[in-house]
C-alpha cells in the first residue's frame, strides 16, 4: 500500500539524516491533495475527497521521491531497480 511505502521511505530517510526531503515531500503531497480536493469535491462530494486522498498518497509514494536525490536512492533500494 502507498502508506506503507511512504512510512518505510520516511524511516530510511531519517536514518540517513535526509529529513529535509521528508519535509518537502510532505509539503508537495499536501499541496497535491488540496489541488485534487478542489477539483474533485465539487463534482463528486465525499467520494471525490476519498479519491483525492488516494491520488495524493500515490503521488507521495511513487512520483515525489523522484524529485529529490536522497529519496531517489531510497526508491532504487526499495524497488531494487
Buried (B, 14 or more C-beta within 10 A) or exposed (E): EBEEBBEEBBEBBEEEEBEEBBEBBBEBBEEBBEEBBEBBBEEEEEEBBEBBBEBBBBBBBBEBBEEBEBBBBBBEEBEEE
